[in-house]
Amino acid sequence: MSKKIKKVKAKEKKLGKPLISACMIVKNEEALLPNCLKSIRDVVDEIIVVDTGSSDSTVEIAKSYGAKVYHHLWENDFSKHRNQSISYATGEWILIIDADEELEAKTGHIVRTLVRNAPTGVILFKVRSYLEDGAYYSEGSSPRLFKNGLDIYYRGKVHNQIIFKESLTPSPVVLWHYGYDLTPEKKRTKIERSLALLRQQAAEWPDDIPTHHHLAMTLMAEKDWEGAYREAALTLDMARAKEERSSQLSWTYFVASNSLLQMRRFDEAKTTGLEGLERFVWSIDLHHCLTQIYFSENDYDNTLKHGYTFLDLCEKLTTDISFFPVFQFETVHQDWVVYRSMGYASIYLGKQDQGVVFLKKAVKSVSKNARFQIIEEIGINILKLGLSDTAIEVLEMLPTEQVGFSKGIHALARAYKMSGRKDEAVSIYQKLQDLLPEDTDIPFRMGLLLLELCDYDRASGAFETVVAKAPENSDAFINWGIALEKQRLFEKAEDKYRKVLLIDPESPKAALNLGLLLFQKSCHQEALHFLAIAFAVYPADIHIALTLSIVCLETGNIEGMIGPCESLLRILELPSNSILQSISDLADLYLMIAHSFLAKSCASPFEMAVDIGLRLGPGNTDIIADLTRESIEKGEYGTAVRLLETGLSLNPKDERLTRLALHSQTIC
C-alpha cells in the first residue's frame, strides 16, 4: 500500500470516519487464505477470523495479517459461526468474505468511498464463482457490506441466508469465489457435506423455501437432474402457496427448467421456463435455457428470439446492474452455447452469413474445457456449407498434434484442398499419419492429393504404405499404378493393375486402366478383353466407349463396335434406329457422333470419333460435307482437310466438297 493511501486511512480514523471490519469463518484454509487476506488488508481496518478447528497453518497465517482469531468448535452450522464472527466486529461497517474468495483489486479500492456515501445500510457486491476447473464463471450479487448494529444476521446450516430489513445499494465491487473450482475429490467432499446439512435442515424446516431451493441447486451441480427437478418443483409449489416472490426463485425456475431440458422433457421444460419469465423477465438463465429448448425442438425463430434477449440482458448486466435485484446467474459466461444455437438456427432459416457470424462468436467465447471439441464441431459443419476459407479459420485453432481431434484435422485437410491449398493439405495428412500410423485412409487421401499435385514419386510412396498394411485395398493398387504410369514405369504399373484383378477379377477400374495401358503397348487382343469388362460396367463412359471402338477396329472386330456405337448415340441423344447394312453405315454413325462432339466443343472425343469414322470408310458425302464445314468454322483445319480428302475420294465432283476445298485453301 502506498504512503499516500496510508495517510488517508490514518486521517479517516482520526476524524472518526467509518471503520470496516472483515468477518470470516475458516477451517484448514492455508492454501487459499493468504490471497484472500492480501486482497482486503488495505481496504479494511479490522479482520475477524472465527476458526472452527484448523489443524494446518491457517491460524498462524491469519495472525500474520493482523487478524483477531477466535476459536469455536465446528457445530455443522455455517450461520451460527457466521453470526459469531459478526459479534466480534467493532467496525462501523462489516464486510463478509470467505477464505476461498478474493476482493478484486480494480474495484475493491472503492469500498471505503462506498461506505462514506451509501444511501442505505446494505451494499451489494458482484460475486463471480469459477466453475468446472475455471472453464467459466457464474455471475451473481450478494449483500456483503452492511452497517454494524442493524440487527442483521444469518440463518441456515448451509448456504446461509442473510436476514435484513434495509434497502440495498448496488455496487460494481467484485468478489472472486474459488470455492467451486476444486479437484474432483474435494468437490465430492463439499457436495456430500452440503447435501447432508441441507437434508438435515429440510427435515427440521420442511416448509423453508430457501432450504429446498439450495437442495435443488446442489443436486443440479451433481447432475442429479431428477432429484434437482423434484426439489425445485417442491420449492416452486411452496412459493406459489405462500405467494412468495423472492428474486431467488428465478434461479429455482432455472434449476427446474434446465433439469427438464437435460432429461429431454422439452414441453415441460418450456412451460416451466416461460412461467418463470412471466415473473422474472430479467432472468438471463431462463432465456439461456429457453434458447436451448427451442433449438432442440427445431423452433428456430424462438431460438433466435430468446438468444437475442439473452445477449441484450448480458449487455445490460455490464451497464445497468440496478436493473437486476439480488441475483445469481450461472450462464452469463456460457454465451458460446447461445451463439452456437443461434448460428445453426440462422443457417436453417436460410441466413447463412448471419449464422456463420454467430458460430465464429461461439468459437471465440467457448469455455476452455469444451473449447477444442466445439471448434472441431463448428469447423466441420461450416465446411459442410462449402465455406472452406471460414472452416480453415476455425479449424486452424485445433491442436494438430492431438489424436483426439483427428476428425477436425481431417476436415482441415479437406478445407485446404477445397481452397486450392493442396500443399498445406498434404502437410496436415503427414501430421495425421504420424498420429494414426495404422489408419490407411490417411496415406490414401494424401496419395490422391499428391497425384493432383503431379508429385508422382511421393504419391507412389503413399499408396505403397497403404497396400503394405491393407493388401486387399484395390483402389490403392489402382492409384499406385496410375502414379507409376505417370513416371513412365509401365511394367510396374501393369503389375499393380493385374494384382487388383487377382483380388477382384471384374474390377472395372483396373480392367480399364490395364486395357488402356495394353492398348498403348499395342497388345490389342488383350486390351480388348479388359476394355470390354470396363465397358460392361460403365456403358455411359464416353472415353471407354471410344477407346473400345478403336481397339475393336485395330483387331478387326467390327461387330464388337456396334455396342459402343449405340451407347454413344444414347449418351448424345442421337437417333439410333438406322439399320446397318454395311461398314460404311457404321462409319457414317461415328461421323454423326463426331459432329455432336464438335458442337459441344469436346475436342478429344471429336478427334477420336472422326478417326474411327474415317478409318471405317464412310459412304455418305453429305455427312462428310456438313462435318467439314463445321470443322472449318470451329478452326479444326487439320481434321477438315482429312475429311475433304476422304469425301473427294468418294465423289470428286461433289460441288459442296469442291467449294469447301477452295474455301479451306483460302483460309489455310
C-alpha positions as CSV (number, residue, x, y, z in Angstrom):
1,M,0.0,0.0,0.0
2,S,1.3,3.4,-0.9
3,K,2.2,6.1,1.7
4,K,-0.5,8.3,0.3
5,I,-3.2,5.7,1.0
6,K,-1.8,5.0,4.5
7,K,-2.1,8.7,5.3
8,V,-5.7,8.9,4.1
9,K,-6.6,5.9,6.2
10,A,-5.0,7.3,9.3
11,K,-6.8,10.6,8.8
12,E,-10.1,8.8,8.4
13,K,-9.6,7.0,11.7
14,K,-8.6,10.2,13.5
15,L,-11.6,12.0,12.2
16,G,-14.0,9.2,13.2
17,K,-14.6,8.1,9.7
18,P,-16.3,4.6,9.3
19,L,-14.2,1.7,10.2
20,I,-14.6,-1.5,8.3
21,S,-14.4,-5.0,9.9
22,A,-13.9,-8.0,7.7
23,C,-15.5,-11.1,9.2
24,M,-14.9,-14.7,8.1
25,I,-15.1,-18.3,9.3
26,V,-12.3,-20.7,8.4
27,K,-11.1,-24.3,8.8
28,N,-7.9,-25.6,7.2
29,E,-7.7,-22.9,4.6
30,E,-3.9,-22.5,4.4
31,A,-3.9,-22.8,0.6
32,L,-6.4,-20.0,-0.1
33,L,-6.3,-17.8,2.9
34,P,-3.2,-15.8,2.1
35,N,-4.6,-14.4,-1.2
36,C,-7.9,-13.6,0.5
37,L,-6.2,-11.6,3.2
38,K,-3.9,-9.8,0.8
39,S,-6.9,-8.7,-1.2
40,I,-8.5,-7.0,1.8
41,R,-5.7,-5.8,4.1
42,D,-5.5,-2.3,2.5
43,V,-9.3,-1.9,2.5
44,V,-10.5,-2.9,5.9
45,D,-9.4,-1.7,9.4
46,E,-10.0,-5.0,11.3
47,I,-10.0,-8.6,10.4
48,I,-12.1,-11.0,12.5
49,V,-11.5,-14.7,12.0
50,V,-13.5,-17.5,13.6
51,D,-11.6,-20.7,13.3
52,T,-13.6,-23.9,13.7
53,G,-10.8,-26.4,14.3
54,S,-8.0,-25.9,11.9
55,S,-5.2,-28.5,12.0
56,D,-2.9,-26.8,9.5
57,S,-1.2,-23.3,9.5
58,T,-4.5,-21.4,9.0
59,V,-4.4,-19.6,12.4
60,E,-0.7,-18.6,12.0
61,I,-1.4,-17.2,8.5
62,A,-4.4,-15.2,9.8
63,K,-2.4,-13.8,12.7
64,S,0.4,-12.8,10.4
65,Y,-2.0,-10.4,8.6
66,G,-3.0,-8.9,11.9
67,A,-6.3,-10.8,12.2
68,K,-8.1,-11.3,15.6
69,V,-8.6,-15.0,15.8
70,Y,-11.4,-16.6,17.9
71,H,-11.8,-20.4,18.3
72,H,-15.1,-22.2,18.2
73,L,-15.6,-25.9,17.6
74,W,-17.4,-26.7,14.4
75,E,-21.1,-27.3,15.0
76,N,-22.3,-28.2,11.5
77,D,-24.0,-24.8,11.2
78,F,-22.5,-22.1,9.0
79,S,-24.9,-19.4,10.1
80,K,-24.1,-19.9,13.8
81,H,-20.4,-19.4,13.2
82,R,-21.0,-16.5,10.7
83,N,-23.0,-14.8,13.4
84,Q,-20.3,-15.4,15.9
85,S,-17.8,-13.6,13.7
86,I,-20.1,-10.6,13.3
87,S,-20.5,-10.4,17.1
88,Y,-16.7,-9.7,17.5
89,A,-16.6,-6.9,14.9
90,T,-16.0,-3.4,16.2
91,G,-16.2,-1.5,12.9
92,E,-19.0,0.7,11.8
93,W,-19.3,-1.4,8.7
94,I,-18.9,-5.2,8.3
95,L,-17.5,-6.8,5.2
96,I,-18.4,-10.6,4.8
97,I,-15.8,-12.6,3.0
98,D,-14.7,-16.3,2.9
99,A,-11.2,-17.7,2.7
100,D,-11.9,-19.0,-0.8
101,E,-12.7,-15.5,-2.0
102,E,-10.7,-12.5,-3.1
103,L,-11.6,-8.9,-3.4
104,E,-10.9,-7.7,-6.9
105,A,-8.2,-5.0,-6.8
106,K,-9.5,-2.9,-9.6
107,T,-13.0,-2.5,-8.0
108,G,-12.2,-3.2,-4.3
109,H,-10.4,0.1,-3.8
110,I,-13.7,2.0,-3.9
111,V,-15.1,0.2,-0.8
112,R,-14.2,3.0,1.6
113,T,-15.8,5.5,-0.7
114,L,-18.9,3.4,-0.8
115,V,-19.4,3.3,3.0
116,R,-19.0,7.1,3.1
117,N,-21.7,7.7,0.5
118,A,-24.0,4.8,0.6
119,P,-27.7,5.8,0.8
120,T,-28.7,2.5,2.5
121,G,-27.1,0.3,5.2
122,V,-26.6,-2.8,2.9
123,I,-24.3,-2.8,-0.2
124,L,-24.4,-5.4,-2.9
125,F,-21.1,-6.9,-4.3
126,K,-20.9,-8.8,-7.5
127,V,-19.8,-12.4,-6.8
128,R,-18.1,-14.4,-9.6
129,S,-17.6,-18.1,-9.0
130,Y,-15.2,-20.1,-11.1
131,L,-16.8,-23.3,-12.3
132,E,-15.6,-26.5,-14.0
133,D,-11.9,-26.1,-13.4
134,G,-12.0,-22.4,-14.3
135,A,-13.7,-23.1,-17.6
136,Y,-16.2,-20.3,-16.9
137,Y,-17.7,-18.4,-14.0
138,S,-21.2,-17.7,-12.7
139,E,-22.3,-14.1,-12.1
140,G,-24.2,-13.1,-9.0
141,S,-24.8,-10.4,-6.5
142,S,-24.7,-10.7,-2.7
143,P,-25.1,-8.4,0.3
144,R,-21.6,-8.3,1.6
145,L,-21.1,-4.9,3.2
146,F,-23.5,-3.6,5.8
147,K,-23.6,-1.3,8.8
148,N,-22.9,-2.8,12.2
149,G,-25.7,-2.9,14.7
150,L,-28.7,-3.1,12.2
151,D,-29.9,-6.4,13.6
152,I,-28.5,-8.2,10.5
153,Y,-27.9,-11.9,11.0
154,Y,-27.6,-15.2,9.1
155,R,-29.8,-18.3,9.2
156,G,-29.4,-21.8,7.7
157,K,-26.9,-24.5,8.4
158,V,-25.5,-24.3,4.9
159,H,-25.9,-21.7,2.1
160,N,-26.6,-19.4,5.0
161,Q,-29.0,-16.6,4.2
162,I,-28.6,-13.0,5.3
163,I,-31.6,-11.6,7.1
164,F,-32.1,-7.8,7.0
165,K,-34.8,-5.2,6.5
166,E,-32.7,-2.4,5.0
167,S,-32.8,-1.4,1.3
168,L,-30.0,-2.5,-1.0
169,T,-27.4,-0.3,-2.7
170,P,-25.8,-2.0,-5.8
171,S,-22.1,-1.5,-6.4
172,P,-19.5,-2.6,-9.0
173,V,-17.3,-4.2,-6.4
174,V,-16.4,-7.8,-7.4
175,L,-15.6,-10.8,-5.2
176,W,-13.9,-13.7,-7.0
177,H,-15.0,-17.0,-5.5
178,Y,-12.9,-20.2,-6.0
179,G,-14.8,-22.5,-3.7
180,Y,-16.4,-24.4,-6.6
181,D,-13.2,-24.7,-8.6
182,L,-12.0,-27.8,-6.8
183,T,-10.4,-31.1,-7.5
184,P,-12.9,-33.9,-8.1
185,E,-12.2,-35.4,-4.7
186,K,-12.6,-32.0,-2.9
187,K,-15.7,-31.3,-4.9
188,R,-17.2,-34.6,-4.0
189,T,-16.5,-34.0,-0.3
190,K,-18.0,-30.5,-0.4
191,I,-21.2,-31.6,-2.2
192,E,-21.7,-34.5,0.2
193,R,-21.3,-32.2,3.2
194,S,-23.7,-29.7,1.7
195,L,-26.3,-32.3,0.9
196,A,-26.1,-33.8,4.3
197,L,-26.6,-30.4,6.0
198,L,-29.3,-29.4,3.7
199,R,-31.3,-32.6,4.2
200,Q,-30.9,-32.3,7.9
201,Q,-32.1,-28.7,7.7
202,A,-35.0,-29.7,5.4
203,A,-36.1,-32.2,8.0
204,E,-36.0,-29.5,10.7
205,W,-37.6,-26.9,8.5
206,P,-39.8,-28.8,6.0
207,D,-41.6,-25.6,4.8
208,D,-38.5,-23.5,4.4
209,I,-38.3,-22.3,0.8
210,P,-34.6,-21.3,0.7
211,T,-33.6,-24.7,2.1
212,H,-35.3,-26.7,-0.7
213,H,-34.1,-24.2,-3.3
214,H,-30.5,-24.8,-2.2
215,L,-31.0,-28.5,-2.1
216,A,-32.3,-28.4,-5.7
217,M,-29.3,-26.2,-6.7
218,T,-26.8,-28.6,-5.1
219,L,-28.4,-31.6,-6.8
220,M,-28.2,-29.8,-10.1
221,A,-24.5,-29.3,-9.5
222,E,-24.2,-33.0,-9.0
223,K,-26.1,-33.5,-12.3
224,D,-28.8,-35.4,-10.5
225,W,-31.4,-34.0,-12.8
226,E,-34.3,-36.0,-11.5
227,G,-33.6,-35.0,-7.9
228,A,-32.9,-31.4,-8.8
229,Y,-36.2,-31.1,-10.6
230,R,-38.1,-32.7,-7.8
231,E,-36.7,-30.3,-5.2
232,A,-37.1,-27.3,-7.5
233,A,-40.7,-28.2,-8.2
234,L,-41.4,-28.6,-4.5
235,T,-39.8,-25.2,-3.9
236,L,-42.0,-23.5,-6.5
237,D,-45.1,-25.2,-5.2
238,M,-44.4,-23.8,-1.7
239,A,-43.7,-20.4,-3.2
240,R,-47.0,-20.3,-5.0
241,A,-48.9,-21.3,-1.9
242,K,-47.2,-18.6,0.2
243,E,-47.3,-16.1,-2.7
244,E,-43.5,-15.7,-2.3
245,R,-41.8,-13.6,-4.9
246,S,-38.2,-13.6,-3.8
247,S,-35.8,-13.0,-6.7
248,Q,-34.0,-16.2,-5.6
249,L,-36.9,-18.1,-7.2
250,S,-35.8,-17.0,-10.6
251,W,-32.9,-19.4,-10.2
252,T,-35.3,-22.1,-8.8
253,Y,-37.2,-21.8,-12.1
254,F,-33.9,-22.2,-14.0
255,V,-32.9,-25.3,-12.0
256,A,-36.3,-26.8,-12.8
257,S,-36.3,-25.9,-16.5
258,N,-32.7,-26.8,-17.0
259,S,-33.1,-30.2,-15.3
260,L,-36.1,-31.0,-17.5
261,L,-34.1,-29.9,-20.6
262,Q,-31.2,-32.3,-19.6
263,M,-33.8,-35.1,-19.2
264,R,-35.2,-34.1,-22.7
265,R,-38.6,-33.4,-21.4
266,F,-38.8,-30.4,-23.7
267,D,-42.5,-29.5,-23.3
268,E,-42.3,-29.4,-19.5
269,A,-39.0,-27.5,-19.6
270,K,-40.5,-24.9,-21.9
271,T,-43.7,-24.5,-19.8
272,T,-41.6,-24.1,-16.6
273,G,-39.2,-21.6,-18.2
274,L,-41.9,-19.4,-19.7
275,E,-43.7,-19.4,-16.3
276,G,-40.5,-18.2,-14.7
277,L,-40.1,-15.4,-17.3
278,E,-43.6,-14.1,-16.6
279,R,-42.4,-13.3,-13.0
280,F,-38.7,-12.6,-13.7
281,V,-38.4,-11.1,-17.1
282,W,-34.7,-10.2,-16.3
283,S,-33.7,-13.8,-15.8
284,I,-30.7,-14.3,-18.1
285,D,-30.5,-18.0,-17.2
286,L,-34.1,-18.7,-18.2
287,H,-33.5,-17.1,-21.6
288,H,-30.4,-19.2,-22.0
289,C,-32.3,-22.3,-21.1
290,L,-35.2,-21.5,-23.5
291,T,-32.8,-20.9,-26.3
292,Q,-31.6,-24.5,-26.0
293,I,-35.1,-25.8,-25.5
294,Y,-36.5,-24.2,-28.7
295,F,-33.4,-25.2,-30.7
296,S,-33.9,-28.8,-29.5
297,E,-37.5,-28.6,-30.8
298,N,-36.3,-27.2,-34.2
299,D,-38.2,-23.9,-33.4
300,Y,-35.5,-21.7,-34.9
301,D,-37.5,-18.4,-34.7
302,N,-37.9,-18.7,-31.0
303,T,-34.3,-19.9,-30.6
304,L,-33.2,-16.5,-32.1
305,K,-35.8,-14.6,-30.1
306,H,-34.6,-15.8,-26.7
307,G,-31.0,-15.8,-27.8
308,Y,-31.1,-12.1,-28.7
309,T,-32.8,-11.3,-25.4
310,F,-30.2,-13.3,-23.5
311,L,-27.4,-11.3,-25.2
312,D,-29.2,-8.0,-24.5
313,L,-29.6,-8.8,-20.8
314,C,-25.9,-9.8,-20.6
315,E,-25.0,-6.4,-22.0
316,K,-27.4,-4.7,-19.6
317,L,-25.7,-6.5,-16.7
318,T,-22.5,-4.7,-17.5
319,T,-24.1,-1.3,-18.0
320,D,-27.0,-1.1,-15.5
321,I,-26.8,-3.5,-12.7
322,S,-29.6,-1.7,-10.9
323,F,-32.0,-3.3,-13.4
324,F,-31.4,-6.6,-11.6
325,P,-32.4,-7.4,-8.0
326,V,-30.2,-9.8,-5.9
327,F,-29.4,-12.4,-8.4
328,Q,-27.4,-15.5,-9.3
329,F,-26.8,-16.2,-13.0
330,E,-24.9,-19.4,-14.0
331,T,-25.0,-18.9,-17.8
332,V,-23.8,-15.3,-18.4
333,H,-20.3,-16.6,-19.3
334,Q,-21.6,-19.6,-21.3
335,D,-22.8,-17.3,-24.1
336,W,-21.0,-19.6,-26.6
337,V,-23.8,-22.1,-26.1
338,V,-26.3,-19.4,-27.2
339,Y,-24.1,-18.2,-30.1
340,R,-23.8,-21.8,-31.3
341,S,-27.6,-22.4,-31.3
342,M,-28.3,-19.0,-32.9
343,G,-25.7,-19.8,-35.6
344,Y,-27.2,-23.1,-36.6
345,A,-30.8,-21.7,-36.3
346,S,-29.9,-18.8,-38.6
347,I,-28.4,-21.3,-41.1
348,Y,-31.5,-23.5,-41.0
349,L,-33.6,-20.4,-41.7
350,G,-31.5,-19.6,-44.8
351,K,-29.5,-16.8,-43.2
352,Q,-26.1,-18.4,-43.8
353,D,-23.9,-15.2,-43.4
354,Q,-25.6,-14.3,-40.1
355,G,-25.2,-17.9,-38.9
356,V,-21.5,-18.0,-39.7
357,V,-21.0,-14.8,-37.7
358,F,-22.7,-16.4,-34.6
359,L,-20.7,-19.6,-35.0
360,K,-17.4,-17.6,-35.1
361,K,-18.5,-15.8,-32.0
362,A,-19.2,-19.1,-30.3
363,V,-15.7,-20.3,-31.1
364,K,-14.2,-17.1,-29.8
365,S,-16.0,-17.3,-26.4
366,V,-16.3,-21.0,-25.8
367,S,-15.1,-22.1,-22.3
368,K,-11.7,-23.7,-22.2
369,N,-13.0,-27.2,-21.1
370,A,-15.1,-27.5,-24.2
371,R,-13.0,-25.3,-26.5
372,F,-11.4,-27.8,-28.9
373,Q,-14.5,-30.0,-29.1
374,I,-16.7,-27.1,-30.1
375,I,-14.1,-25.7,-32.6
376,E,-13.9,-29.2,-34.2
377,E,-17.7,-29.5,-34.4
378,I,-18.3,-26.0,-35.8
379,G,-15.4,-26.1,-38.2
380,I,-16.7,-29.4,-39.7
381,N,-20.2,-28.0,-40.0
382,I,-19.0,-24.8,-41.7
383,L,-17.0,-26.9,-44.1
384,K,-20.2,-28.9,-45.0
385,L,-21.7,-25.5,-46.1
386,G,-18.9,-25.3,-48.6
387,L,-17.2,-22.3,-46.8
388,S,-13.7,-23.7,-46.9
389,D,-11.9,-20.5,-46.0
390,T,-14.0,-19.9,-43.0
391,A,-13.6,-23.5,-42.0
392,I,-9.9,-23.1,-42.2
393,E,-10.0,-20.0,-40.0
394,V,-11.8,-22.1,-37.3
395,L,-10.1,-25.5,-37.7
396,E,-6.6,-24.0,-37.6
397,M,-7.2,-23.4,-33.9
398,L,-7.1,-27.1,-33.2
399,P,-4.0,-28.7,-31.8
400,T,-2.9,-30.8,-34.7
401,E,-0.7,-32.8,-32.5
402,Q,-3.6,-34.3,-30.5
403,V,-5.1,-37.5,-31.8
404,G,-8.4,-36.8,-30.1
405,F,-9.2,-34.2,-32.7
406,S,-8.4,-36.3,-35.8
407,K,-11.8,-35.7,-37.3
408,G,-11.3,-31.9,-37.2
409,I,-7.7,-32.3,-38.6
410,H,-9.1,-34.4,-41.4
411,A,-11.6,-31.7,-42.1
412,L,-8.8,-29.1,-42.1
413,A,-7.0,-31.1,-44.8
414,R,-10.2,-31.2,-46.9
415,A,-10.7,-27.5,-46.4
416,Y,-7.2,-26.7,-47.6
417,K,-7.8,-28.9,-50.6
418,M,-11.1,-27.2,-51.4
419,S,-9.4,-23.8,-51.1
420,G,-6.7,-24.9,-53.5
421,R,-4.1,-25.0,-50.8
422,K,-3.1,-28.6,-51.6
423,D,0.5,-28.5,-50.3
424,E,-0.8,-27.5,-46.9
425,A,-3.4,-30.3,-47.1
426,V,-0.6,-32.7,-47.7
427,S,1.3,-31.4,-44.7
428,I,-1.8,-32.0,-42.5
429,Y,-2.1,-35.5,-43.8
430,Q,1.5,-36.1,-42.9
431,K,0.8,-35.0,-39.3
432,L,-2.2,-37.2,-39.2
433,Q,-0.1,-40.1,-40.4
434,D,2.3,-39.6,-37.5
435,L,-0.7,-39.5,-35.1
436,L,-2.5,-42.5,-36.6
437,P,0.1,-44.7,-38.2
438,E,-2.4,-47.6,-38.6
439,D,-5.1,-45.6,-40.4
440,T,-4.7,-46.4,-44.1
441,D,-7.2,-43.8,-45.2
442,I,-4.8,-41.0,-44.4
443,P,-1.9,-42.1,-46.7
444,F,-4.5,-43.0,-49.3
445,R,-6.0,-39.4,-49.3
446,M,-2.5,-38.0,-49.2
447,G,-1.6,-40.1,-52.3
448,L,-4.6,-38.7,-54.2
449,L,-3.6,-35.2,-53.4
450,L,0.0,-35.8,-54.5
451,L,-1.4,-37.2,-57.8
452,E,-3.2,-33.9,-58.3
453,L,0.0,-32.1,-57.5
454,C,1.8,-34.2,-60.1
455,D,4.2,-35.4,-57.3
456,Y,4.1,-38.9,-58.6
457,D,7.1,-40.3,-56.8
458,R,5.7,-39.3,-53.3
459,A,2.2,-40.5,-54.4
460,S,3.7,-43.9,-55.2
461,G,5.2,-44.0,-51.7
462,A,1.8,-43.1,-50.1
463,F,-0.1,-45.8,-51.9
464,E,2.7,-48.3,-51.2
465,T,2.2,-47.5,-47.5
466,V,-1.5,-48.3,-47.8
467,V,-1.1,-51.7,-49.5
468,A,1.6,-52.7,-47.1
469,K,-1.0,-52.5,-44.3
470,A,-4.1,-53.3,-46.4
471,P,-3.1,-55.7,-49.2
472,E,-6.7,-56.1,-50.3
473,N,-7.1,-52.3,-51.0
474,S,-7.7,-52.4,-54.7
475,D,-8.2,-48.6,-55.0
476,A,-4.7,-48.1,-53.6
477,F,-3.2,-50.5,-56.1
478,I,-5.0,-48.8,-59.0
479,N,-3.9,-45.3,-58.0
480,W,-0.4,-46.6,-57.4
481,G,-0.5,-47.9,-60.9
482,I,-1.6,-44.5,-62.2
483,A,1.3,-42.8,-60.3
484,L,3.8,-45.3,-61.8
485,E,2.3,-44.8,-65.3
486,K,2.9,-41.0,-64.9
487,Q,6.5,-41.9,-64.1
488,R,6.5,-44.0,-67.3
489,L,7.2,-47.1,-65.3
490,F,4.7,-49.0,-67.4
491,E,5.7,-52.6,-66.4
492,K,5.4,-51.8,-62.7
493,A,2.0,-50.1,-63.4
494,E,0.8,-53.1,-65.3
495,D,1.8,-55.3,-62.4
496,K,-0.3,-53.2,-60.0
497,Y,-3.4,-53.4,-62.2
498,R,-3.0,-57.2,-62.6
499,K,-2.8,-57.6,-58.8
500,V,-6.1,-55.8,-58.5
501,L,-7.7,-58.2,-61.0
502,L,-6.4,-61.1,-58.9
503,I,-8.2,-59.6,-55.9
504,D,-11.3,-58.7,-58.0
505,P,-11.3,-60.2,-61.5
506,E,-14.2,-58.0,-62.5
507,S,-12.8,-54.7,-61.2
508,P,-13.9,-52.1,-63.9
509,K,-11.2,-49.5,-62.9
510,A,-8.4,-52.0,-63.0
511,A,-9.7,-53.5,-66.3
512,L,-10.0,-50.1,-67.8
513,N,-6.5,-48.9,-66.8
514,L,-4.9,-52.2,-67.8
515,G,-6.8,-52.2,-71.1
516,L,-5.7,-48.7,-71.9
517,L,-2.1,-49.5,-71.0
518,L,-2.1,-52.6,-73.1
519,F,-3.6,-50.6,-76.0
520,Q,-0.7,-48.2,-75.7
521,K,1.7,-51.2,-75.9
522,S,-0.2,-52.4,-79.0
523,C,-1.4,-55.6,-77.2
524,H,-4.7,-55.1,-78.8
525,Q,-6.3,-58.5,-78.2
526,E,-5.6,-58.5,-74.5
527,A,-6.6,-54.8,-74.3
528,L,-9.9,-55.7,-76.0
529,H,-10.7,-58.2,-73.3
530,F,-10.1,-55.8,-70.4
531,L,-11.8,-52.8,-72.0
532,A,-14.9,-55.0,-72.7
533,I,-15.0,-55.7,-68.9
534,A,-14.9,-51.9,-68.2
535,F,-17.5,-51.1,-70.8
536,A,-19.9,-53.6,-69.4
537,V,-19.8,-51.7,-66.1
538,Y,-19.5,-48.2,-67.5
539,P,-21.5,-48.2,-70.8
540,A,-22.2,-44.4,-70.4
541,D,-18.5,-43.6,-70.2
542,I,-17.6,-41.8,-73.5
543,H,-13.9,-42.4,-73.2
544,I,-14.3,-46.1,-72.6
545,A,-16.8,-46.5,-75.5
546,L,-14.5,-44.6,-77.9
547,T,-11.3,-46.5,-76.8
548,L,-13.1,-49.8,-77.0
549,S,-14.2,-48.9,-80.6
550,I,-10.7,-48.1,-81.6
551,V,-9.4,-51.4,-80.1
552,C,-12.1,-53.3,-81.9
553,L,-11.2,-51.6,-85.1
554,E,-7.5,-52.4,-84.6
555,T,-8.3,-56.1,-84.0
556,G,-10.8,-56.3,-86.9
557,N,-13.7,-56.9,-84.5
558,I,-16.2,-54.7,-86.4
559,E,-19.2,-56.4,-84.8
560,G,-17.8,-55.5,-81.4
561,M,-18.0,-51.8,-82.3
562,I,-21.8,-51.9,-82.5
563,G,-22.4,-51.9,-78.7
564,P,-20.1,-48.9,-78.0
565,C,-21.6,-47.0,-81.0
566,E,-25.1,-47.5,-79.8
567,S,-24.1,-46.4,-76.3
568,L,-22.5,-43.2,-77.7
569,L,-25.7,-42.5,-79.7
570,R,-27.8,-42.8,-76.5
571,I,-25.4,-40.6,-74.5
572,L,-25.6,-37.9,-77.1
573,E,-29.4,-38.4,-77.7
574,L,-28.9,-39.1,-81.4
575,P,-31.2,-41.2,-83.5
576,S,-30.1,-44.9,-83.3
577,N,-32.8,-46.6,-85.3
578,S,-30.7,-46.9,-88.5
579,I,-30.4,-50.4,-90.0
580,L,-26.7,-51.1,-90.6
581,Q,-26.2,-52.7,-94.0
582,S,-22.5,-52.1,-94.4
583,I,-19.4,-50.9,-92.6
584,S,-19.9,-47.6,-94.3
585,D,-23.2,-47.1,-92.4
586,L,-21.3,-47.7,-89.2
587,A,-18.7,-45.2,-90.3
588,D,-21.4,-42.6,-91.0
589,L,-22.8,-43.1,-87.5
590,Y,-19.4,-42.4,-85.9
591,L,-19.1,-39.2,-88.1
592,M,-22.5,-38.2,-86.8
593,I,-21.3,-38.8,-83.3
594,A,-18.2,-36.7,-84.1
595,H,-20.4,-33.9,-85.3
596,S,-22.3,-33.8,-81.9
597,F,-19.0,-33.7,-80.0
598,L,-17.8,-30.8,-82.2
599,A,-21.0,-28.9,-81.4
600,K,-20.3,-29.5,-77.7
601,S,-16.7,-28.4,-78.1
602,C,-15.4,-31.8,-76.9
603,A,-12.2,-31.7,-78.8
604,S,-10.6,-35.1,-77.8
605,P,-13.8,-37.2,-78.3
606,F,-14.4,-35.4,-81.6
607,E,-10.9,-36.3,-82.9
608,M,-11.3,-39.9,-81.8
609,A,-14.8,-40.3,-83.4
610,V,-13.6,-38.7,-86.7
611,D,-10.6,-41.1,-86.7
612,I,-12.8,-44.1,-86.2
613,G,-15.3,-43.0,-88.9
614,L,-12.6,-42.2,-91.5
615,R,-10.8,-45.5,-90.9
616,L,-14.0,-47.5,-91.3
617,G,-14.7,-45.8,-94.6
618,P,-17.8,-43.6,-94.7
619,G,-20.1,-43.6,-97.7
620,N,-22.3,-40.5,-97.2
621,T,-20.7,-37.4,-98.6
622,D,-23.4,-35.2,-97.2
623,I,-22.4,-36.1,-93.7
624,I,-18.8,-35.5,-94.6
625,A,-19.6,-32.1,-96.1
626,D,-21.6,-31.0,-93.1
627,L,-18.8,-32.1,-90.7
628,T,-16.2,-30.4,-92.9
629,R,-18.0,-27.1,-92.9
630,E,-18.4,-27.2,-89.1
631,S,-14.8,-28.2,-88.6
632,I,-13.6,-25.1,-90.6
633,E,-15.9,-22.8,-88.6
634,K,-14.5,-24.2,-85.4
635,G,-10.9,-23.9,-86.5
636,E,-10.3,-27.6,-86.8
637,Y,-8.5,-27.2,-90.1
638,G,-6.4,-30.4,-89.9
639,T,-9.5,-32.6,-89.4
640,A,-11.3,-30.6,-92.1
641,V,-8.5,-31.5,-94.6
642,R,-8.7,-35.2,-93.8
643,L,-12.5,-35.1,-94.2
644,L,-12.2,-33.4,-97.6
645,E,-9.7,-35.9,-98.8
646,T,-11.9,-38.8,-97.9
647,G,-15.1,-37.1,-99.3
648,L,-13.5,-36.1,-102.6
649,S,-12.0,-39.6,-103.0
650,L,-15.6,-40.9,-102.8
651,N,-17.0,-38.3,-105.2
652,P,-14.5,-35.9,-106.8
653,K,-17.3,-34.0,-108.5
654,D,-19.3,-33.2,-105.3
655,E,-20.0,-29.5,-105.6
656,R,-20.2,-28.9,-101.8
657,L,-17.0,-30.6,-101.2
658,T,-15.3,-28.8,-104.0
659,R,-16.4,-25.4,-102.7
660,L,-15.3,-26.3,-99.2
661,A,-11.9,-27.4,-100.6
662,L,-11.4,-24.0,-102.3
663,H,-12.6,-22.2,-99.1
664,S,-10.3,-24.2,-96.9
665,Q,-7.3,-23.4,-99.2
666,T,-8.1,-19.7,-98.8
667,I,-8.3,-19.9,-95.1
668,C,-5.3,-22.1,-94.6
